[in-house]
Amino acid sequence: MRYISTRGAAPALDFREATLAGLARDGGLYLPAAWPSLSRAEISGLQGLSYAETATRVLAPFAAGVLDPATLRALTEAAYGRFAHAAVTPLVQLDARHWLLELFHGPTLAFKDVALQLLGLLFERFLCEGEAPLTVIGATSGDTGSAAIDALAGRAGVEIFMLHPHERVSDVQRRQMTTVLAPNVHNIAIQGSFDDAQALVKAMFAAPELAGLRLGAVNSINWARLAAQVVYYFYAAVRLGAPERPVAFSVPTGNFGDVFAGYVAARMGLPIARLIVATNVNDILHRALSTGDYSVGSVTPTAAPSMDIQVSSNFERLLFDLNERDGDRTAAQMAAFASTRRLAIPTPPPIFASARIDADDMALAMRWAQESAGQVIDPHTAIGLAAARQLALDPQVPVVTLATAHPAKFRDAVERATGVRPGLPPRVGNLFERAERYTVLPATLPAITAHVRENAGR
């Protein structure tokens, strides 16, 4: 399997090279040169398998030529052995047609663990002894940071610098990052938004000040991270009757990575009836998919901070497919977008639907889940559930909402909506008694690169 850039000017890489590179040299994102496919018989063969074995079979085409099935199986078994639920990503039924796919049973209580526990092991596997260390840089609106830090803390040959927007993440999200005191972990609180942090990360890959460092990425710009998220679509769908029965998914998303993983699953042959892109009031994705208007507005802080995003980096991968994989055309569009902050997109595939969910509808969904199904859900999951219940779909098609975070990560918002204050699971330990360590910096490239340069390898 070879990987190409969405902007067409970077060399094709294999799975190992693409995993370590993260962002392509031309500023684009890597994705497979051709979409692999699984036959109906192969999809049927996933029924009854463990999550680790499902991951091995789904990911095998992406790692072909680099990891043999036995090696890949050992990695998936190690990655998912740390999860608190034997099913790893269990399904929970809400009513006759609505389901939750719980993605928060990993060590940091968010869906990012599903991908990043595996990515950490892949980094360790691919970094040969004696090679230059990998300096991982990432941006987080809350959950990516804690999951990446947990996956990489203490690993040999890896330094991680994680940027988060200062005072714009929940206290649980912040402490899950800043109380990890491993010497290879560096937390940076930038005086700006998540979009600022994400732009800084992309700029650092081209910054001459960091030319001597080997940079890697953990955000979903990293293909291996996104590929790992494809697995749970297959895992859930076969338990609800696929491939004989189509399934719809509602995905609360800001950066488009999680829902793009569902698009990849569909391209591989999984019968997905609809992918519902659920946004909060920061609704650039809803506007793009419903009207073709991908234009940046100001970020409005909400009770679902992981979705307070205006520039969705993974949308470029879909744009590349909509452009019939024309890298030059995609590069020209992204260059124009960088200056105008506006882009008219082609008509998206009919698999996508979208919805904009405001604070009131989010709270109503949280109350409905608690009162009707006995489930306490977090604000992001509530946005997905509200969108799933709003849209008219074939009543014979089950709808799975991705439950992306444990409600205790957003306990204040949950308590306001439901009157219930969820407690942290025992596996989190004494989170609020631990010392924190992080550095507050202005959201400028010189300030960030100087800090990385000074602290890398210390």
ChimeraX attribute file (.defattr): number of C-alpha atoms within 10 A of each C-alpha:
attribute: neighborCount
match mode: 1-to-1
recipient: residues
	/A:1	18
	/A:2	19
	/A:3	23
	/A:4	23
	/A:5	27
	/A:6	30
	/A:7	26
	/A:8	22
	/A:9	16
	/A:10	18
	/A:11	12
	/A:12	19
	/A:13	20
	/A:14	17
	/A:15	24
	/A:16	18
	/A:17	14
	/A:18	24
	/A:19	24
	/A:20	23
	/A:21	21
	/A:22	25
	/A:23	26
	/A:24	24
	/A:25	15
	/A:26	16
	/A:27	19
	/A:28	26
	/A:29	26
	/A:30	28
	/A:31	25
	/A:32	20
	/A:33	15
	/A:34	11
	/A:35	14
	/A:36	17
	/A:37	17
	/A:38	16
	/A:39	12
	/A:40	14
	/A:41	9
	/A:42	14
	/A:43	24
	/A:44	16
	/A:45	13
	/A:46	21
	/A:47	19
	/A:48	12
	/A:49	13
	/A:50	15
	/A:51	23
	/A:52	22
	/A:53	18
	/A:54	22
	/A:55	26
	/A:56	24
	/A:57	19
	/A:58	26
	/A:59	23
	/A:60	19
	/A:61	17
	/A:62	23
	/A:63	20
	/A:64	14
	/A:65	13
	/A:66	16
	/A:67	17
	/A:68	12
	/A:69	17
	/A:70	9
	/A:71	12
	/A:72	22
	/A:73	20
	/A:74	13
	/A:75	23
	/A:76	23
	/A:77	17
	/A:78	14
	/A:79	23
	/A:80	24
	/A:81	16
	/A:82	15
	/A:83	19
	/A:84	16
	/A:85	14
	/A:86	13
	/A:87	16
	/A:88	21
	/A:89	25
	/A:90	17
	/A:91	20
	/A:92	16
	/A:93	13
	/A:94	17
	/A:95	10
	/A:96	10
	/A:97	13
	/A:98	18
	/A:99	23
	/A:100	25
	/A:101	21
	/A:102	25
	/A:103	22
	/A:104	25
	/A:105	25
	/A:106	26
	/A:107	19
	/A:108	28
	/A:109	29
	/A:110	24
	/A:111	24
	/A:112	27
	/A:113	28
	/A:114	26
	/A:115	25
	/A:116	30
	/A:117	28
	/A:118	21
	/A:119	28
	/A:120	23
	/A:121	17
	/A:122	20
	/A:123	21
	/A:124	16
	/A:125	13
	/A:126	15
	/A:127	17
	/A:128	11
	/A:129	11
	/A:130	7
	/A:131	10
	/A:132	12
	/A:133	19
	/A:134	23
	/A:135	21
	/A:136	26
	/A:137	23
	/A:138	25
	/A:139	27
	/A:140	24
	/A:141	28
	/A:142	26
	/A:143	28
	/A:144	27
	/A:145	29
	/A:146	27
	/A:147	28
	/A:148	28
	/A:149	28
	/A:150	21
	/A:151	21
	/A:152	25
	/A:153	19
	/A:154	16
	/A:155	16
	/A:156	14
	/A:157	19
	/A:158	24
	/A:159	28
	/A:160	27
	/A:161	23
	/A:162	26
	/A:163	30
	/A:164	30
	/A:165	24
	/A:166	20
	/A:167	13
	/A:168	22
	/A:169	23
	/A:170	21
	/A:171	15
	/A:172	20
	/A:173	23
	/A:174	25
	/A:175	19
	/A:176	26
	/A:177	28
	/A:178	24
	/A:179	18
	/A:180	22
	/A:181	17
	/A:182	14
	/A:183	12
	/A:184	22
	/A:185	25
	/A:186	25
	/A:187	24
	/A:188	24
	/A:189	21
	/A:190	24
	/A:191	18
	/A:192	17
	/A:193	23
	/A:194	28
	/A:195	22
	/A:196	19
	/A:197	27
	/A:198	21
	/A:199	16
	/A:200	22
	/A:201	25
	/A:202	19
	/A:203	14
	/A:204	19
	/A:205	24
	/A:206	14
	/A:207	14
	/A:208	11
	/A:209	15
	/A:210	16
	/A:211	12
	/A:212	8
	/A:213	18
	/A:214	16
	/A:215	21
	/A:216	24
	/A:217	26
	/A:218	31
	/A:219	28
	/A:220	27
	/A:221	25
	/A:222	23
	/A:223	26
	/A:224	27
	/A:225	26
	/A:226	26
	/A:227	25
	/A:228	23
	/A:229	27
	/A:230	24
	/A:231	24
	/A:232	24
	/A:233	24
	/A:234	27
	/A:235	26
	/A:236	22
	/A:237	25
	/A:238	23
	/A:239	14
	/A:240	19
	/A:241	14
	/A:242	21
	/A:243	22
	/A:244	13
	/A:245	16
	/A:246	19
	/A:247	24
	/A:248	24
	/A:249	29
	/A:250	30
	/A:251	29
	/A:252	32
	/A:253	28
	/A:254	28
	/A:255	24
	/A:256	23
	/A:257	23
	/A:258	23
	/A:259	28
	/A:260	24
	/A:261	22
	/A:262	27
	/A:263	21
	/A:264	21
	/A:265	25
	/A:266	20
	/A:267	15
	/A:268	18
	/A:269	18
	/A:270	26
	/A:271	21
	/A:272	23
	/A:273	20
	/A:274	22
	/A:275	24
	/A:276	26
	/A:277	28
	/A:278	30
	/A:279	29
	/A:280	31
	/A:281	19
	/A:282	24
	/A:283	28
	/A:284	23
	/A:285	29
	/A:286	24
	/A:287	17
	/A:288	20
	/A:289	21
	/A:290	16
	/A:291	14
	/A:292	17
	/A:293	17
	/A:294	24
	/A:295	18
	/A:296	18
	/A:297	14
	/A:298	9
	/A:299	17
	/A:300	15
	/A:301	16
	/A:302	17
	/A:303	20
	/A:304	24
	/A:305	21
	/A:306	23
	/A:307	28
	/A:308	26
	/A:309	30
	/A:310	22
	/A:311	24
	/A:312	19
	/A:313	21
	/A:314	22
	/A:315	17
	/A:316	20
	/A:317	23
	/A:318	18
	/A:319	21
	/A:320	24
	/A:321	15
	/A:322	16
	/A:323	16
	/A:324	11
	/A:325	20
	/A:326	15
	/A:327	21
	/A:328	15
	/A:329	17
	/A:330	23
	/A:331	21
	/A:332	12
	/A:333	19
	/A:334	20
	/A:335	12
	/A:336	13
	/A:337	16
	/A:338	11
	/A:339	8
	/A:340	11
	/A:341	14
	/A:342	16
	/A:343	17
	/A:344	13
	/A:345	16
	/A:346	14
	/A:347	12
	/A:348	17
	/A:349	12
	/A:350	10
	/A:351	13
	/A:352	16
	/A:353	19
	/A:354	23
	/A:355	26
	/A:356	20
	/A:357	24
	/A:358	16
	/A:359	17
	/A:360	10
	/A:361	18
	/A:362	25
	/A:363	22
	/A:364	16
	/A:365	25
	/A:366	26
	/A:367	21
	/A:368	20
	/A:369	19
	/A:370	16
	/A:371	12
	/A:372	10
	/A:373	13
	/A:374	11
	/A:375	17
	/A:376	23
	/A:377	28
	/A:378	28
	/A:379	32
	/A:380	28
	/A:381	30
	/A:382	31
	/A:383	33
	/A:384	31
	/A:385	32
	/A:386	26
	/A:387	28
	/A:388	27
	/A:389	15
	/A:390	11
	/A:391	12
	/A:392	8
	/A:393	14
	/A:394	10
	/A:395	9
	/A:396	11
	/A:397	17
	/A:398	21
	/A:399	28
	/A:400	29
	/A:401	29
	/A:402	29
	/A:403	30
	/A:404	28
	/A:405	24
	/A:406	27
	/A:407	26
	/A:408	20
	/A:409	26
	/A:410	24
	/A:411	22
	/A:412	17
	/A:413	22
	/A:414	24
	/A:415	16
	/A:416	11
	/A:417	20
	/A:418	19
	/A:419	11
	/A:420	14
	/A:421	17
	/A:422	18
	/A:423	11
	/A:424	17
	/A:425	12
	/A:426	7
	/A:427	12
	/A:428	12
	/A:429	10
	/A:430	9
	/A:431	14
	/A:432	13
	/A:433	9
	/A:434	14
	/A:435	11
	/A:436	16
	/A:437	15
	/A:438	18
	/A:439	13
	/A:440	14
	/A:441	17
	/A:442	14
	/A:443	20
	/A:444	14
	/A:445	17
	/A:446	14
	/A:447	12
	/A:448	21
	/A:449	19
	/A:450	12
	/A:451	16
	/A:452	22
	/A:453	15
	/A:454	10
	/A:455	13
	/A:456	19
	/A:457	15
	/A:458	8
